[in-house]
Amino acid sequence: HVQLVESGGGLVQVGGSLRLSCAASGNLFRRASCMGWFRQAPGKEREGVALRDDYGTPTYAYADSVKGRFTVSTDNAKNTLYLQMNNLNPEDSAMYYCAVRGSRGACTLTLSAFDIWGQGTQVTVS
């Protein structure tokens, strides 16, 4: 049973930073080539934040709202996925989810591209 477990959320002041982590069981990040972060604020749909596509040379994609502020990465051993978030604002407040595409297919920043999800970690900016 594959699991994704997020951590690192919390309460942060406007302009502050947080780093989210996502740990996977079963060496999932080493076996998968498409991994990403999504978020969902109360009353809103879940939206893509950032992804890393390791098929070939790693490429990255970011939502326009976070470009230049958020960075997705992994550790060298690909055991953990990170989301570094800088210059946070109240609009970034949401539950943040780590996700992996466990099957072949296009790696895009859309919900349908991912089929393995974590339980989420809350980020509140005030």
N, C-alpha and C positions, 0 to 999 in steps of 0.2 A: 504494500500500500504506500504509494508515493505521497509525501507530505511536503508542503512549503510552509515555513514558519517565519513570519515577519516580526521585527522588533525595531526599537529605536524611536518610535513615535512619542509624542508628549506635547506639552504646552510650551510655546516659545513666543517671544515678543516679536513684533513687527520689525523686519530687517534682520532677524536672527537666522541661524542655520540649524539644520538637523541632518543627520545621516541615518537613513533607514537601511536595515539589513534584512536579507532573506536567506534562510538556510534551507537546504533541500535534502531529503533523504534519498538513498539509492543512487548517489552520484548523478542526480538528474541534470544538473547544469553541465556536467562533462559530456553527457549523452545528447543533450538537446542543443539546438543551434539558435533557437528563438526564445528570448526571455524578456520580460518587461515589467513595468509598473503601471498600475491604473489607480484611479481614485474616484471616490463617490461621496459627494456632499449630501446632507439631508435634503430630500425632495428633488434631487437631481439624478440624472442618469450617470452610470459609471462611464468614465472617460479615460482614454489612453493618455499617459503622461510621457513615458519614455520606453524605448526598447533597444535591445542589442541583438543584432543578427550575426551569428558566428559562422554562417555558411560562406566559406572562403575567408576573405579578409573581413574582420569585424566591421560592421557598419552600425550606425546609430540613428535613431529618429526621435524627435521630441515634439510634443505639442507646442503650438505657437506661444501659448501662455507661459511656458516655462523655459523656453529657449534662452540660453545665456545665464540661466540661474540654476538649473538642475543638471546633474551629470549622472549617468548610469554606468556602472562598471562591475567587474568581478575581481576577486582576488586571483593571484597567479595560478592557484590550483583549481580554480573554478568551483570552489565549494560554497561560495557565498556571493549573492548578488547585492549590490549596493545602489542606493539612490542618495546622492549628495544634494541637499537642497539649501540654497543660499538666498539671501535677500527675500525672505518669506513675507508674504502679505496675507491679510485675512481671507482673501479669495482662495488661498491654498489650503485652508482648513477642510479636512475631509478624512474619510477612512482610506488608507492607502493599501493596495493589494499587490502582491507579487504574483506573476503568472508565467507559465511556460507553455510553449506549444509542444505537445508530446507526440505529434504525428507530422508526417511530411506535409509541406504546403508553404504558401507564401507567408512571410513574416511581416505583418503590417500592424499598425497601431489601432487595431479594431478588436472589439470583444470576441468576434467570431474566430479570430486567428489563434486564440488561446484556449486550451482545454484543461489545464491544471491550475488551480487557484489556491492561494493561501487564505487564511481567515481574516487578515487585515490588521493594521495598526493605526491608531487614531493620531492625527496631527491637528493641533489647534493653535492658531496664530491670533494673538490679541495684543 
